[in-house]
Amino acid sequence: VMTFADKGYQGAPGSVRTPFKRRRFRPKLSRRQKAVNRAHAKIRARGERAIATLKTWKILVKQRCCPRRATAIVQAILVLHRVEADRHAG
């Protein structure tokens, strides 16, 4: 699973993707690096918003079941949340 992390995870092993970081000897990022960082930020923003939404749902506070079942519950809630958001947007 590819993971998009912040700059604090630079050098992490596996499929962890981090944005480009300025260095002392390289004071400016190239246009390509800036474009990659913008795309990375857009992807991370979606995940950050999803986590913020999950934290506001009271149904998950007292959940005591196996992780596979919790995943199915979260997926169902996300579908309902998305349907409701689309209904209000359009």
HELIX and SHEET records of a PDB file:
HELIX    1   1 LYS A    7  TYR A    9  5                                   3    
HELIX    2   2 ARG A   31  THR A   56  1                                  26    
HELIX    3   3 LYS A   58  LEU A   60  5                                   3    
HELIX    4   4 PRO A   67  ALA A   89  1                                  23    
SHEET    1   A 2 THR A   3  PHE A   4  0                                        
SHEET    2   A 2 VAL A  16  ARG A  17  1                                        
END                                                                             
